[in-house]
Amino acid sequence: MTAKHTDIAEEGELFCTHIGGSATLEGVMMRGKLNWAVAVRCEDGSIYVEEHDLPDASSRPAWFRWPIVRGCVSFAESMVLAYRALDIASEHVFIDEEDEEQEDAPSDSPEHEQSDTEEKGGVMGIAMAVSACIGVLIGIALFILLPLLITNLVVGELNSGNSLVWSLVEALLRMVVLVAYVGGVGLIPDMARMYGYHGAEHQSIHCFEHGLPLTPENAARFSRLHVRCGTAFLVMTVGIALILHAVVPVGAWAEALGLSGIARTLFVMGSRLILLPIVAGVSYEVTVKWAGSHPDNPLVKIALWPGLQMQRLTTRKADPGMLECAIEALKRVDAREKAAASA
C-alpha cells in the first residue's frame, strides 16, 4: 500500500550537491566527483549495484576547467557514462537463457572463460560505438537538419536580411521537434518506465539536499522536477543557440561565398555543428554553474522555467521500487565522498 503524501517543491534545500545522474534501463546512475554508481532492478526483483572510479580531476589539463570548455567536457563525459550505465543495465535486467545454460554447464579452463569474456566485451563495445554513432546521426537529422529545411521552406534561404526572423523560426521549430520527440518516446512502455526512474533520480536528490534520511518514503514526498536536470540543459541550448545564431552573420558569409541551394543549406548546417560546443558550454554555465548554485534566485526560476516544464514530459512519478534503485546508487556515491573527506 502506498501512503498518501504531499509533494514538496524543489525550493528550500538545506544545501546544493554536485551529485547528479541519469536514468537507465530499469535503474539509475549517480555520479559524484570521485566515482559513479549504477543500481539496476533485476528480473528476479533484486538490485544489482556496480560502481567505478572517475579519473582524478587533478590529472586533467588545466584548460579543461575553463568556462565554456568545462561544459563541453562535462557533456561528453556524461554521455559516455550514460552509455556505460546502459550497457551495465542491459546485462543485468534480463536473464539471458544462453548465459544460464553456460552457468549450468561444466566450467572450462580459466583461460577459455577469460577469452569468452574479452570476446563478449569487444562485441559489446563495437555495438555501443555503432549505436552511439547512429544516435548522433539521428540527432543531427532531427534537431538540426529538419528544422533547417523547414525554415528554408517557410522563410527562404538564410541571408543577411532575414537572419533574426530565420533564427527565430528555426529555434521555434527545433523546440517543436524536441517536444514532439520527447512526448512521443514517452508513449513507449519501456521509455515510460525510464522516465519514472528519471523522476526517482530527481526525488532522491531532493531528499538528499533536504538532509532527510534516504528512504523511499521520504523521497516520494519531493518533486520530480530539478533545476540541474539535463532536460533543462537541452531546452536552454535552444535559447542560447537562438541568440548565437542571430548574432553570427552566417547568412552574410554564405552570400559572400556565392552559395545557394543545397550548398548554402550544408554551409548553414555546418555552422550549426561548429557552434554547437559553444552553445553547450554556455548552457552548462547557465544551468549548472549559475542556476545549480542559486536555485531560489528569481532570475534562475525565470530562466529555467521552460526546462522545468519540459521535465513534466521527461519524468514520471517514481514508484517505491524505482526510488530504492536511485537511493542505492546515491548512497554508494555519497559514502565514497564522505570517506575521502574524512581520510
N, C-alpha and C positions, 0 to 999 in steps of 0.2 A: 504494500500500500504506500502510495506517495503522499507525503504530508503536504498540506496546503501552505503556501508561503507567499510573501510579498516581495517582489523584485526590488533590489537595491540598485539604484542607478550607479553610473560609473564615477560620479563625483565623490569626493571626500576620502580618498585613500589616505592612510597614515603615511605612506611612503610610495615612491615610484621605483619599480625594479627594472633592471635591464634585461631580465629573463623574458624571453618570448618563445614562440614556437609556431607550429603549423599542424593542421590535421593531416592524417594519412589514412590509409585503408584500415578501418576498424581500430584506430588508435590515434595517439597524439605524440608529436615530437616536441620536446622542450630543449631550449638552448641557453646556456649561460656564457660566461667569459672563459671558463676553463674546460667545459665538457658539454656534451649534448646527450640526451637520452630519449629513447622511443619506447612507449608502452603500447602493446597490441593485445586486443582481446582475441584469444584463440578460439577455434571451433568447439573445443571442449569446455569453454567458459573460463579457463584460467587466463591470467595476464602474463604475457611474456615481455620482459624488460631487457633492453640492451643499451649500454652506454659506451661512449667513446670520448677520448680526449680531443680537444681542439688545439690547433697549432699555437705555440707560445706567441703572444702578441709582440713581445719584445724582439722576436727574431724576424719580424717583418720589416721591410723598408720603411723609413720614416714618412715617405710621401704617401704611403697607404692611409695615413691618418689625416691627411689634408682634407679640409672641407671640400665637398663635391666628390672628390676621389673616394673618400671613405664610404660614401653612399653606393657608388658603383661596386666597390669591393664587397660591401655587406650584401648587396643584392645578389651578386654572383655566388657568394658563399652560401647564402640562404637557399638558392636554387639547387646547388649541389647537395646540401644536407637534406632538402626535401626529397630529392630523388633517391638518396641513400636510405632515408627513412621508409620511403615507399617500397624499396627493394626488400628491406628487412620485414616489413609488414606482409608483403606478398608471400614470403617464405613461411610465415607462421600463422597466418589467419586460417588458411585452408590446409587440411591434411592431404598430402599427395599419396594416392594409393600405391604408386610405384615406390615412394620412399618407405612406406610401411612394409611392403614386401621385401625391400632391401634390408630393413632393420630386422625382420624375422629370419632372413636367410643367414647362413653361416658367414661370419665375418672373414674378409680377405686379409691379406697382409697389410700392415700399416702403409707401406709404400703404394699399394694399389688404391687404398682409401684416400691417401693424400692426392694421388693423381686424379681420381674422380672428382675430388673437391675442387682442385685447381681448374680442371676442365669445365666444371659446372660454373665456377666463378667467372671464368673467361667468357663463357657463353652469355651469362647474365650481364656482364659488363658491356659486351657488344650490343646486346638487346637494349640496355638502358641508354647507351650512346645513340643508337638509331632512333629510339623513342624520343630522346631529347631533341635531336635534330628535326624530326618530324614535327614535334611540338613547336619549335621555334619557327619553322616554315609556315605552319598553320596560323601561329600568332601574327606573323608579318602579313600574311594574306588577309586575315580577318580585321586586324586593328590598324593596319597602315595602308595596305593596297586598296581594300574595298572602300573605305571612306574617301580615299583619294580619287578613285574612279567615279564614285557617285558625285563628289563635289565638282569634278570636271563637267559632268552632265548638267548639274544644277546651275553652277556659276560660270562655267567656262574654264579654260586653262588659266593657271596661276600666272599673273603678270604684275608689273609694278603698280598698276592702278587698282587692283582688286585684292591686294594682299590681306587686309584686315577682314573683309567680308569672307574671303575664301577660307581664312584660318578659322573664323567663327563657325562657318558651315561644316568644315572638316571636323572641328572639335565636337560639335553637336552630334554629328553622325558617328563619330568614334564612341561617344558616350552611349548612344542608342544601341550600337553593336555590342558594347560591353554589357549593358543591362540585359539585352536580349540573350546574350550568350550565357551569362551567369544565371538568369532566371530559367532558361531552357535546360541547362545542365542540371539544375536543382530538381527537375522533374524526374530524373533518372533515380530509381530507388537507392542504388549504391552511393550515388553522389549526395543524395539527401541525407544519408547516414553520415557521410563525411562532413557535411555541413553541420550535423549535430555534434560531431567531435570538434569541429571548429568552435562552436559555441562553448563546448566543455573547456577548451583551452582558455578562452576569454574569462569564463566564470571562475575557473580555478585561480587564474592570475589575479582577478579582482579580490578573491577571498584572501590570497596571499598578501596583497597590498594593503588590505584592511587589517592585517595582523591576526586574523582568526585561525583557529586550528583547521588544517586542511582535511576536511571531511566532505563527502558528497552532500550531506545535509546543509552544511554551511555554504558550500559553493553554489548550490542550487538557488540560493537567495539572491544571487547577483545577476546583473545584466549580462546578456550575451554580446553586447557591443563594447568595443575598447578602442581608445584613440590611437594606439600603436599598431593597429591591425594592418596587415598587408593590403587589405581591400581599400582602406583609406589611402594608402600609398598609391595604389593604382588609379584611384579617382583623382588624386592630387596631380598625378602625372599629366592627366588630360588638361587641367587648368594651366599648369606650368608650360606644357607644350604649346598651348594656345598663345600665351604671351611671347614665348621664344620664337615661334614660327611667324608671328605677326611682325616681330622686330627684325629678324634676319631677312635681308632682301633676296630671297631665293628666286622670286619671280623676275626681278630685275636682272639677276645673273643669268637666268635661262634666256631672257631676251637678248642680252649682250652676246651670248654664245650662239644665238640664232637657232635655238632648239624649238621644236614644235611637235605636236602629236605624241607618239609613243616615246620619242627621245626626251621630250620635256617631262612626261609623266615619270619616266625612270629617273630623271635627274631630281625631280621633287622627292620621289620615294627614297632615293639615295641620301638626300639631305636630311630626311626624317630619321633615317637609320644612323647617320653620323651624329646628329644632335641628340640621339636617344640617351647616351651616357650622361650628358649634361642635364637633360630633363630628369633622369633617375637620381642623379646626385643632388640636385636642388630639392626634389621632392623628399628625399631622405632627410635633408637638413630641416625641412619644414615639419614633416610628420613625426620623425623620430627624435631629433635633437632638440627642436623647439617645443613642439606640441607634447611630446612624451615627457618633457621635463616640467611643463606648465599646463597640466590637463584642465585646471579650473580657470585658466585665463579666458576672459570673454572673447578675445580675438581668436584664440585656439578653437573655441566652440563654433565660431562662425566659419573659420577656415576648414574645419574638419566635418562640419555638418553633412555635406553631401556624401562623404565617405562613410560616416556613421549610418546614414540611411541605406547605403548600398549593403552594409553588413546585415541588414534585415533580410536580404536575399541570400547572402553567403553563409549565414549561420542559422542554426535551429536550436531550440531549447533542448539542452542535453538531458538524457536520462541518467539515473544513478550509475549505471554501468559505464557510460561514457566518461562521467566525472571521475570515476575511480581510475580509469586509464590516465586521464590528464593529470590527476593528483599524483599518481605513482611516478610519472615522468618528471613532474615538477619537484617532487621530494628528492629524487636522485640528484638533480642539478643543484638544488639548494644545499643538500648535505655536502656535496663536493666543495662548494664555495665557502661554506661555513668552516669546513675542515681546513681549507687553505688559509682562511683568515685567522684561525686560532693557532696555526702552526708557527 
